[in-house]
Amino acid sequence: FPSHDTGEDELLAKPKSFVLKIKFLRSVSQEKVTDSFYSGFVRNSVDLKNFSHAWKLLQQAFKNFHQNEELIFLYDTEKLLIKSVEKEVVINQIEFVSQLLKLWFGNPPNEDLKKGLLSL
């Protein structure tokens, strides 16, 4: 794992409220979205067996996304709401949120998103 700075460690240990929007710049199949998230969890050593219910719920928010559609994550420290054009899913397993954030902070990190989230 890459080294984490203090703000990142703190955010992963106790996530703060956030809104994260993924805007699809091209059409992407539900299968590709699922595979991408799954690969990110594997790369970051997230044991999905511990989060099987949350993982199943997250997958329910996935669909065939068309260009310019969004997948939105809204977290308020009590629940994670995931919205797309057609679906809305709530995940109450708060421990899953820090695992989900590893997709952007972990291996490999998304530097722009990391910078934006840590500036909150």
Secondary structure as a PSIPRED ss2 file (coil, helix, strand):
# PSIPRED VFORMAT (PSIPRED V4.0)

   1 F C   1.000  0.000  0.000
   2 P C   1.000  0.000  0.000
   3 S C   1.000  0.000  0.000
   4 H C   1.000  0.000  0.000
   5 D C   1.000  0.000  0.000
   6 T H   0.000  1.000  0.000
   7 G H   0.000  1.000  0.000
   8 E H   0.000  1.000  0.000
   9 D H   0.000  1.000  0.000
  10 E H   0.000  1.000  0.000
  11 L H   0.000  1.000  0.000
  12 L H   0.000  1.000  0.000
  13 A H   0.000  1.000  0.000
  14 K C   1.000  0.000  0.000
  15 P C   1.000  0.000  0.000
  16 K C   1.000  0.000  0.000
  17 S C   1.000  0.000  0.000
  18 F E   0.000  0.000  1.000
  19 V E   0.000  0.000  1.000
  20 L E   0.000  0.000  1.000
  21 K E   0.000  0.000  1.000
  22 I E   0.000  0.000  1.000
  23 K E   0.000  0.000  1.000
  24 F C   1.000  0.000  0.000
  25 L C   1.000  0.000  0.000
  26 R C   1.000  0.000  0.000
  27 S C   1.000  0.000  0.000
  28 V E   0.000  0.000  1.000
  29 S C   1.000  0.000  0.000
  30 Q H   0.000  1.000  0.000
  31 E H   0.000  1.000  0.000
  32 K H   0.000  1.000  0.000
  33 V H   0.000  1.000  0.000
  34 T H   0.000  1.000  0.000
  35 D H   0.000  1.000  0.000
  36 S H   0.000  1.000  0.000
  37 F H   0.000  1.000  0.000
  38 Y H   0.000  1.000  0.000
  39 S H   0.000  1.000  0.000
  40 G H   0.000  1.000  0.000
  41 F H   0.000  1.000  0.000
  42 V H   0.000  1.000  0.000
  43 R H   0.000  1.000  0.000
  44 N C   1.000  0.000  0.000
  45 S C   1.000  0.000  0.000
  46 V C   1.000  0.000  0.000
  47 D C   1.000  0.000  0.000
  48 L H   0.000  1.000  0.000
  49 K H   0.000  1.000  0.000
  50 N H   0.000  1.000  0.000
  51 F H   0.000  1.000  0.000
  52 S H   0.000  1.000  0.000
  53 H H   0.000  1.000  0.000
  54 A H   0.000  1.000  0.000
  55 W H   0.000  1.000  0.000
  56 K H   0.000  1.000  0.000
  57 L H   0.000  1.000  0.000
  58 L H   0.000  1.000  0.000
  59 Q H   0.000  1.000  0.000
  60 Q H   0.000  1.000  0.000
  61 A C   1.000  0.000  0.000
  62 F C   1.000  0.000  0.000
  63 K C   1.000  0.000  0.000
  64 N C   1.000  0.000  0.000
  65 F E   0.000  0.000  1.000
  66 H C   1.000  0.000  0.000
  67 Q C   1.000  0.000  0.000
  68 N C   1.000  0.000  0.000
  69 E C   1.000  0.000  0.000
  70 E E   0.000  0.000  1.000
  71 L E   0.000  0.000  1.000
  72 I E   0.000  0.000  1.000
  73 F E   0.000  0.000  1.000
  74 L E   0.000  0.000  1.000
  75 Y E   0.000  0.000  1.000
  76 D C   1.000  0.000  0.000
  77 T C   1.000  0.000  0.000
  78 E C   1.000  0.000  0.000
  79 K C   1.000  0.000  0.000
  80 L E   0.000  0.000  1.000
  81 L E   0.000  0.000  1.000
  82 I E   0.000  0.000  1.000
  83 K E   0.000  0.000  1.000
  84 S C   1.000  0.000  0.000
  85 V C   1.000  0.000  0.000
  86 E C   1.000  0.000  0.000
  87 K C   1.000  0.000  0.000
  88 E E   0.000  0.000  1.000
  89 V E   0.000  0.000  1.000
  90 V E   0.000  0.000  1.000
  91 I E   0.000  0.000  1.000
  92 N C   1.000  0.000  0.000
  93 Q C   1.000  0.000  0.000
  94 I C   1.000  0.000  0.000
  95 E H   0.000  1.000  0.000
  96 F H   0.000  1.000  0.000
  97 V H   0.000  1.000  0.000
  98 S H   0.000  1.000  0.000
  99 Q H   0.000  1.000  0.000
 100 L H   0.000  1.000  0.000
 101 L H   0.000  1.000  0.000
 102 K H   0.000  1.000  0.000
 103 L H   0.000  1.000  0.000
 104 W H   0.000  1.000  0.000
 105 F H   0.000  1.000  0.000
 106 G C   1.000  0.000  0.000
 107 N C   1.000  0.000  0.000
 108 P C   1.000  0.000  0.000
 109 P C   1.000  0.000  0.000
 110 N C   1.000  0.000  0.000
 111 E H   0.000  1.000  0.000
 112 D H   0.000  1.000  0.000
 113 L H   0.000  1.000  0.000
 114 K H   0.000  1.000  0.000
 115 K H   0.000  1.000  0.000
 116 G H   0.000  1.000  0.000
 117 L H   0.000  1.000  0.000
 118 L H   0.000  1.000  0.000
 119 S C   1.000  0.000  0.000
 120 L C   1.000  0.000  0.000
